[in-house]
């Protein structure tokens, strides 16, 4: 086996087949669809650049982009702040530390649909636990998912609760790489807890911060399950994310060519955002 030159190629063949069938072919087929009109049932019809012209005049798609941007503006800072806070707490020497770390990570491994349905019940207007608590305190009930001004923020809070465990683990790993002698030296100089966090902890975990920002951004752009299950994109399209809109165009209305055009356009936006984020965060690291 060691002297067989074919063996390495046989070992990587399953991955190559998987890559070609499930990644390369769909991407190339989607690129081909951008220039065609196809509803799955009827034969394809070449339409040139009509899908691109339709995209540029699609107000609802640009509304979905704004909704996604709003979600990111709320979700990313909230997720980073919450994850860093709990990671700092879990980096202390406390009893049952293993239990607490596992408990905070547990929502990450639970099905996203299950989590979404759970929070949908919590946000319920009449029987939801949150509004029942408000009513018990004499406060007017809130339309968490029925008020267009609050719906996306409510989804962002839920998404943060669902995903924050992963980023707690990442921040915790970063915090454990900070040398203890830096804190000891700072204490000798009279630094307080905030100064140690500001001038030692944050600069030392910048690489972890970069990773968390990138992963949070990509995950935020992929917003789909939450609005699909909780609101269907409503009310008044206030929670219609870009991915949900692309999904509806492709699998509700069977505009497969136009959905492919939207998908490539959206992927380009993600690449541009990640590129500028990478430059900005790396500048801070250096």
N, C-alpha and C positions, 0 to 999 in steps of 0.2 A: 504493500500500500504506500509506503513512504517513497518508493522509487517510481511509482506510477504517476506520470505527468497528467493523466486525465482526471485523476481523483479530485483535485481542487475544483476543476470545472464542474464536475458532477455535484459537488457540495453546494455550489452557488447557483446551480440550475434552477432549483425550486423558487428562489427569490427572484431570479431574472424572469421566469415565467410569470410569477405573481406581479412583478413590476410592469411587464409588458401588457398583461391582460387587464389588470385592474387600475392602472395609473396611466400608462402611455396611451393605450387605445382610447379610453374615455376622454382624455384631454384632446387628442387629435380629432376624435369624432365630434366633440363639442365645438372645436375650432371650425370644422367643416360645416356644422349646423348654423353657425353665425350668418352664413351667406345663403341660407335656405329657409323655406317655410315648411314646417312638418308638424303634423298633429298626431303622429304615431300610426294612425290608421291609414290615411291617404299617402300616396307617394310624395316624395320630397319635390319641392319646386324651388328652383334657383331664383333668388330675388335680389342678388347683389348686396348693396349697402342699405337696403330699406330698413333692416333691423336697427342699424345705427341711427338713421334719421328718426325712427320711432323713439329710440332711447333719449335722444336729445330733446324731444318734446313731451316726454313722459313726466308730468308733474308729480304723479303718485310715487314714482321711483325715487325722485329727488326728495320727496317728503320722507320716504323710508330711510334715506341716507341721513337726513337731519335727525330722525328719531334714533337711529343707531349712534350718531354722534352725541346726542343728549345722554343716551345710556352710558356711553364711554366716559363722558365728563363726570357723571355721578359715580359710576361703578369703580373706575380705576383708582381715583384718590381714596375712596371709601375702603376699597379692598386692601390697598397698600397700608393705610393707617391702621385698620383693624388687625391685619395680619402681623404687622410689625409690633403692635402693642401686645398681642397675645404671645408672640414669639419671645418678646422680652420677658414677659411673666413666666413663660415655661422654661426660660433659660436659668431660672433661679433654682437654688437647692431647696426643694419643698418635698413633702411626703406625697407618695402616690403619683410621682411625676409621670411615670409610664402610662398610668391610667388616663391622666388628663391629656397627654399628647395623643393617645389613641382616640379619645372622645372627640377632640377637636377635628381630627382627620376623618372621622366616621362619615360625615355627610358627603365627602368626596366620592366614596365608593358606593353610595346608595344611588339607585336609578334616578336620573334627572326627572323623569315623568312622575315618580312617586313623590319626590321633593316638591315638584310644582303643584301637584294635586293637594298636598298637605298645606302649602302656603295659600293656595286658592281658598281652602276652607278657613284658614286663619283670617284672610282678607274679606271674607263674606260680609255683605252689608247688613243683613238681618241677623244671621246666626253665627257670624264669625267671632272667634274668641277676642280679637282686638276690639271690635265694636261693642261686644258685650261688656268688656272691661271699661270702656269709655262710658257706656250707658250707666254702669254701676257707679261711676264717679260723677254722674250728672252732666257729662259732656256729650254734645251732639255727635251722632254717628258720622263716620267719614267714608266716602266712597273711594276706597283705596284703588279699586280696579274699574270703577265706573266714572270717575272724574278724570277727564282728559288731561288735566294739569298734574294729577298725582299718579296716574297709572304707570308711567314709565319709571318714575322714581321708586314706586313700590316694587316693581319687577327688579330694579337694580339692587334694592336691599335684599331681596330674596336670593338673587344670583350671587351676591357677596357671601351670604350665609352658606350657600351651597359649595362655593369654590374656595373659601378662605383657608380651609384646612391645608390644602396643597401649598399655599404660599406661606403659611405658618411654618411648615416643615422646611421650606427653602430658606426663609429668614433665620430659622433656628440653626440650620447648618452654617449659615454665614456668621451668625453671632458666636458660634463656638470656635470659629477660626481666629477671633480677635484675641491677641496676646493679653494675658491678665496683667503683665507688668506695666502695660500702658495705663491701665486704670489705677494701679498702685502708685505710679509716678504722679498721676494727676491728683490723687488724693493728698499726696505729700505737698503738692503745690497749692492745695486748698480749693480744688475744683469741686463744685457741687454736682448733683446727679444730672441735672440738665446739661451742664457744660461738658461732662464726660460723654453724654449721649450725643450732643451736638458736634463736638470736635474730635471724638474718638470713634464712637460706634458707627455713626452715619458714613464718614469717609471710608472706614474699613470694610463696610458691607456694600459699597457701591457696585461691585460686580454682581452681587446677588440682586441688588435693586434693579440693575439693568435687565437681568433675566426676568424678574417679576413683572416689570413694566411691559416687556415684549410679550410675554405669555398672557398677561392680562389683556393686552390690546387685541391679540389674535383671538383669544376667547371671547372678548366683547364683540368683536366684529362677527363672530359666529352665532350671535344671539338668534335662537330659533325655537327651542323647546318651550321656553318660558312664555313668550307671547302666544305661541301656537296653542298651548293647552289652556292658559289662564284667560286670555282675552280674544284670541283669534285675530289679533291685530287692532282691535278696537280699544276703547270707544272712539269713534270718529277717526280711525286710523292713527291714533296717537301712540300706539305701541306696535305699529307695523314696521318690523325691522327689515333691513335690506334682504337678508337671507330668506325670511318668511315671504317677502314679496316675490323673490325669484322662484321660490318653491311653488307659490300659487300660480304664477305664470306658466310654469312647466307642467305641473301635475293637477291643477284645477282647471285651467283653460287650455291646456295642451298646446301652448305656444312654445314648442321646444326650441326652435331656432332663436326666438327672441329671448327666452330664458338663458340660453347659452351666451348670447351677447351681453346680457346683464351680468352673468357670472364672470365673464372675462373682464368686463369693465370694473366690477367690484373688486376682483382680485388685483387689478392694477392699482386701485385706490389703497388697498391694504399694503401693497408693496411700497408705495410712496410714503405712507405714514410710518411704516416700520423703518424705512431708510432714514427719514429725518429723526425719528426717535433714537435710532442707533447712533447717529452722529452726535446728537445733543447729549445723550447719556454718557457715551464714551468720552466726550470732551470733559464731562464732569469727573469721570474716573481718572483721566490723565491729569 
